């Protein structure tokens, strides 16, 4: 990594669910005060999908006619300076109380701020300030959207919870209403980025919804940034069963209506027999890394030991962040050498 002393990178991480917050924990360290010999993230932005309609988020969404706060809350906590008390408070979930049970404090806090400001985007910004986050968090859109999936058998399923629970294979995803507006700050961050990441996360309910917001896919395509897909570790019931790493990239390109990625970060560590058996009960398995098919899509695969086992398969956030920044730094250096 030497020779890239003082390299400043502007990073935009796009996704949703636990995948994005896991990635942000790794990237956050590089957004701390710069250290020599280490690439420094001068600007870190997270773009988060807002289509959740289940659990605490879904209840607040119905009762207050607001955007679902859950994924955004997880990202705020992941980027917060003090992961101890304030973060624990934000993640605290009430275990009793008729109207409070199941709600997390952070979701209620975002609901209160949205009510005060009348603007969910502003509520997210203010929450980030209170928790001293090392980055900006933007909802993909502030429109009240729902997901609709066209299944392989021709039926349509409406709503994220129902889509996740359905047994059929998803062919295509739509937003209802279609073409919602993005936040101008999101498009600006993408245009100015040095590195854009998409993933890890549920293919159809965390990743693709971001690409269906008006202008986001085109902004990614037109950005001079290095674009990297962070591939999931395991397949997921109806979202990605039987889909290889290349199939994931293909589905993302098709929904974006353009070619998105320069690189794909792919895990090469085999899961333990116990973990494989656990996932096999749900019909899930490790995602097949079909490297030739990935290269045929014009994407360069980067293999790493990204699997961390913790009852479930998780990404090793430190290794992923390190490799992402190494890929970006080398690519940015190569680009500037080519220009000089």
Order of alpha helices (4+ residues) and beta strands (2+ residues): beta-alpha-beta-alpha-alpha-alpha-alpha-alpha-beta-beta-beta-alpha-beta-alpha-beta-alpha-alpha-beta-alpha-alpha-beta-alpha-alpha-beta-beta-beta-alpha
